[in-house]
């Protein structure tokens, strides 16, 4: 009778995620985020900080579910860009591709909060968390040729429009990400902090360069539905000699991803 039964796994989970005794409206928190976005896909340098950094802005809504668990929704607008000429790889420099794309993402997420959300004390003002989520993104890669900006998807730079077995890639993409936040609780209602997230896209065309074979320039010029000369240029900007079957995303063949980092301010709207 004096022996105690060992704690069950389910009991341990219940002890970690305690119920929040608060009205539903008081669990909502609204915030704004800003910082930089860095593309780390095909057209990029392996050294992250040698790539372009563009402004990132977002609106974020957070909802506290349990004592150490919360869910969020982020709507973000930003630009991604890069150039092969910023690479340390000579073959990549010889490829000579560059791009710029506007991004709009809607990203639900769930976070594990290392500090109990029910506590609001001066000793627990720093509140780190880690989370995972999904991205639904719209994008539109562009390039400049003879002073004019072109939408690269409509040009079929990878031969999508001259091959009946292919079709233009979608300008919508899904993805997933991991995020780390460090929040400083100013008072019960206001907080500031820093955030970092790594996003992996399920599309390899954020930069217009996927695993497509270099198209025949004469065929591309003949069958282009918009501007054949521009399509030929963007398919192989340096006109480098290519072998049969060589892929446009050679030599690194990286899948598309990007990083976001910056600061945020959030406020709990209701008591």
Buried (B, 14 or more C-beta within 10 A) or exposed (E): EEEEEEEEEEEEEEEEBBEBEEEEEBBBBEBEBBBBBBBBBBBBBEEEEEBBBBEBBBEBBBEBBBBBBBBBBBEBBBBBBBBBEBBEEEEBBEBBBBBBBBBEBEBEBEBBBEBBBBEEEEEEBEBEBEBEBBBEBBBBBBBEBEEEEBBBBBBBBBBBBBBEEEEEBEBEBEBBBBBBBBBEBEEEBEBBBBBBBBBBBEBBBBBBBBBBBBBBBEBBBEBBEEBBEBBBBBBBBEEEEBEEEEBBBBBBEBBBBBBBBBEBBBEBEEE
